[in-house]
């Protein structure tokens, strides 16, 4: 009795297994036309559907592929893969119109995103690659070279506030030789690293000030010359955007200081010479003369 019950249960489980196995493939079939070589409609087991041309049991020619998740492709096929001109839309509103190769966006095409972004240009293996133009919903715009979906090479980036950068890019960052112009008229021409002024460069300000020299992390750093619109001039070492180290400052009124600096102030040993020839040599602290030192006239 026990053996018969086990055998009966085994048969039930086996029947259920074969039923589930059979039904899992129930929808992978050609439901209309010729899905071998001709026009036909094929439904896949995941719910996707293809309507179009076939050749040698593969999608070949013009057709429409509708995915179960809401995506849709209308265009050319070759040997079962998207090829030639085609349009693909995503359920979230994203869209690509352009060339395809081996199931991937490849060649000239236009991509639009639901968030307002747009790219018109070259593609390679489903990525923006080559020359192209990218625009953003807030008004930003990039015209130039791309690689693997990132700005790479020579390009021009215009910001929504009117700022503009023309120069080299690496991994979506300003990197190499470039020129940045601010909307207020300020300008920097020189080397960049990871989106920051870094290396040798020249900064000019709308008010007439100017700096030529070394930069680090967007700040004057190293050896450089700063000139001001009022005629003042400093030549020497900089650190963190300020005169730090050894340098010479000449003021428009004729005063001249040669010596050490700290945070834009005379600090350490130095000599101040006035237009009348009087001179003070000695120690300085926070821009002030200390008692020890010598005066000459």
C-alpha positions in Angstrom: 0.0 0.0 0.0 2.8 2.3 0.9 4.7 1.5 -2.3 1.6 2.2 -4.5 1.1 5.6 -2.8 4.8 6.6 -3.5 4.5 5.5 -7.1 1.3 7.5 -7.5 2.9 10.6 -6.0 5.9 10.2 -8.2 3.7 10.1 -11.3 1.9 13.2 -10.2 5.2 15.1 -9.7 6.5 13.8 -13.1 3.3 15.0 -14.9 3.6 18.4 -13.3 7.2 18.7 -14.3 6.5 17.9 -17.9 3.6 20.3 -18.0 5.7 23.1 -16.7 8.5 22.2 -19.0 6.2 22.2 -22.0 4.4 25.4 -21.2 7.7 27.2 -20.6 8.3 27.0 -24.4 4.7 27.4 -25.4 5.2 31.0 -26.6 8.4 30.6 -28.5 6.9 30.1 -31.9 6.1 31.7 -35.3 2.5 32.8 -35.0 2.0 34.3 -38.4 3.7 34.2 -41.9 7.1 32.7 -42.8 9.7 33.0 -40.0 12.3 31.1 -42.0 12.7 33.1 -45.1 10.1 35.8 -45.7 7.7 38.0 -43.7 6.7 36.6 -40.3 5.7 37.2 -36.7 7.6 35.4 -33.9 6.8 35.5 -30.2 9.6 34.6 -27.8 9.2 32.8 -24.5 9.9 36.0 -22.5 7.0 37.8 -24.1 9.1 39.7 -26.7 7.8 39.9 -30.2 9.3 40.3 -33.7 7.4 41.3 -36.8 9.4 41.6 -40.0 11.7 40.0 -42.6 13.5 36.7 -42.1 16.3 34.9 -43.9 17.7 31.5 -43.1 15.8 31.4 -39.8 17.2 34.8 -38.7 15.8 38.3 -38.6 17.1 39.9 -41.8 15.8 43.1 -43.4 13.3 45.6 -42.0 11.4 44.6 -38.8 10.0 45.6 -35.5 11.2 44.1 -32.2 9.1 44.8 -29.1 10.6 43.8 -25.8 8.6 42.5 -22.8 9.9 45.3 -20.7 8.5 48.1 -22.9 11.6 48.7 -25.2 11.0 48.8 -28.9 13.3 48.7 -32.0 12.2 49.6 -35.5 14.7 49.3 -38.3 17.1 47.0 -40.1 18.4 43.6 -39.2 21.2 41.4 -40.5 21.8 37.8 -39.5 19.6 38.1 -36.5 21.1 41.4 -35.2 20.2 45.1 -35.5 22.0 46.5 -38.4 21.9 49.7 -40.5 19.4 52.4 -39.8 17.1 52.0 -36.8 15.2 53.6 -33.9 15.1 52.2 -30.4 12.9 53.6 -27.6 13.0 52.8 -23.9 10.1 52.6 -21.5 11.4 55.6 -19.6 11.3 57.8 -22.7 14.9 57.5 -23.8 15.4 57.2 -27.6 18.1 56.5 -30.1 17.8 57.2 -33.9 20.7 56.2 -36.1 23.1 53.6 -37.3 23.5 50.1 -35.8 26.1 47.3 -36.2 26.0 43.8 -34.6 23.1 44.8 -32.3 24.9 47.9 -31.0 24.6 51.6 -31.7 27.4 52.2 -34.1 28.0 55.1 -36.5 26.1 58.4 -36.7 23.2 58.8 -34.4 21.1 60.9 -32.1 20.4 60.0 -28.5 17.8 61.8 -26.4 17.1 61.1 -22.8 14.0 61.6 -20.7 15.8 64.1 -18.4 16.4 66.5 -21.4 19.9 65.5 -22.5 20.7 65.1 -26.1 23.7 63.8 -28.1 24.2 64.1 -31.9 27.3 62.5 -33.3 29.3 59.3 -33.6 28.7 56.1 -31.6 30.8 53.0 -31.1 29.6 49.8 -29.4 26.6 51.5 -27.7 28.7 54.4 -26.5 29.2 58.0 -27.6 32.6 57.8 -29.4 34.1 60.3 -31.8 33.0 63.8 -32.7 29.7 64.9 -31.4 27.5 67.5 -29.6 26.0 67.0 -26.2 23.4 69.4 -24.8 21.7 69.4 -21.3 18.3 70.6 -20.2 19.8 73.5 -18.2 21.5 75.0 -21.2 25.0 73.5 -21.0 26.6 72.4 -24.3 29.7 70.4 -25.3 31.0 70.2 -28.9 34.0 68.0 -29.5 35.5 64.6 -29.1 34.1 61.7 -27.0 35.4 58.3 -26.0 33.4 55.6 -24.2 30.6 58.0 -23.2 33.0 60.6 -21.8 34.4 63.9 -23.1 37.9 63.0 -24.3 40.2 65.0 -26.5 39.6 68.5 -27.9 36.3 70.2 -27.1 34.3 73.3 -26.2 32.1 73.3 -23.2 29.7 76.2 -22.6 28.1 76.5 -19.2 24.5 77.7 -18.5 25.8 80.8 -16.7 27.8 81.9 -19.8 31.3 80.6 -18.8 33.2 78.8 -21.5 36.1 76.3 -21.7 38.0 75.5 -24.9 40.7 72.9 -24.7 41.6 69.3 -23.8 39.5 66.8 -21.9 40.2 63.5 -20.2 37.6 61.2 -18.6 35.0 64.0 -18.6 37.3 66.5 -17.0 39.3 69.5 -18.2 42.8 68.1 -18.5 45.7 69.5 -20.6 46.0 72.8 -22.4 42.9 74.9 -22.3 41.3 78.3 -22.1 38.5 79.2 -19.6 36.6 82.4 -20.0 34.2 83.5 -17.2 31.0 85.4 -18.0 32.3 88.4 -16.0 35.4 88.7 -18.3 38.0 86.9 -16.2 40.1 84.5 -18.2 42.7 81.7 -17.7 44.9 80.3 -20.5 47.2 77.4 -19.6 47.4 73.8 -18.2 44.6 71.9 -16.4 44.4 68.8 -14.3 41.2 67.1 -13.2 39.0 70.2 -13.8 41.5 72.5 -12.1 44.1 75.1 -13.1 47.3 73.2 -12.6 50.7 73.8 -14.1 51.9 76.8 -16.2 49.2 79.4 -17.0 48.1 83.0 -17.3 45.2 84.4 -15.5 43.7 87.8 -16.4 40.9 89.6 -14.5 38.2 91.9 -15.8 39.6 94.6 -13.4 43.0 94.6 -15.1 44.9 92.3 -12.7 47.1 89.6 -14.2 49.2 86.6 -13.1 51.6 84.6 -15.1 53.2 81.6 -13.6 52.6 78.2 -11.9 49.2 77.0 -10.6 48.1 74.2 -8.4 44.5 73.1 -7.6 43.0 76.3 -9.1 45.4 78.6 -7.1 48.6 80.5 -7.8 51.3 78.2 -6.5 55.0 78.2 -7.3 57.0 80.7 -9.2 55.0 83.6 -10.8 54.5 87.2 -11.6 51.4 89.1 -10.4 50.6 92.6 -11.7 47.7 94.8 -10.6 45.7 97.4 -12.4 47.0 100.1 -10.1 50.6 99.4 -11.2 51.8 97.2 -8.3 53.9 94.2 -9.2 55.1 91.0 -7.4 57.7 88.6 -8.8 58.5 85.5 -6.7 57.1 82.5 -4.9 53.4 81.8 -4.3 51.4 79.3 -2.3 47.7 79.0 -2.0 47.0 82.1 -4.0 49.2 84.3 -1.8 52.8 85.5 -1.8 54.7 83.0 0.2 58.5 82.5 0.2 61.0 84.8 -1.5 59.9 87.6 -3.7 60.1 91.2 -4.9 57.2 93.6 -4.6 57.2 96.9 -6.4 54.4 99.4 -5.6 53.0 102.0 -7.9 54.3 104.8 -5.5 57.9 103.6 -6.0 58.4 101.6 -2.9 60.2 98.2 -3.3 60.5 95.2 -1.0 62.9 92.3 -1.7 62.7 89.5 0.8 60.6 86.9 2.4 56.8 86.7 2.5 54.1 84.8 4.3 50.4 84.9 3.4 50.7 88.1 1.3 52.7 89.9 4.1 56.3 90.8 4.5 57.5 88.2 6.9 61.2 87.2 7.6 64.3 88.9 6.3 63.9 91.6 3.8 64.8 95.1 2.5 62.3 97.9 1.8 63.5 100.8 -0.3 61.6 104.0 -0.7 61.7 106.4 -3.8 63.8 108.9 -1.8 66.5 106.3 -1.4 65.9 105.5 2.2 66.2 101.8 3.0 65.3 99.4 5.8 66.9 96.0 6.0 66.0 93.5 8.7 63.3 91.3 10.2 59.6 91.6 9.4 56.6 90.0 10.9 53.0 90.1 9.6 53.9 93.0 7.4 55.5 95.1 10.2 59.1 96.1 10.8 60.7 94.7 13.9 63.0 96.8 16.1 66.2 95.0 15.0 67.5 95.9 11.6 69.3 98.8 10.0 68.1 102.0 8.3 69.9 103.9 5.6 69.3 107.2 3.9 
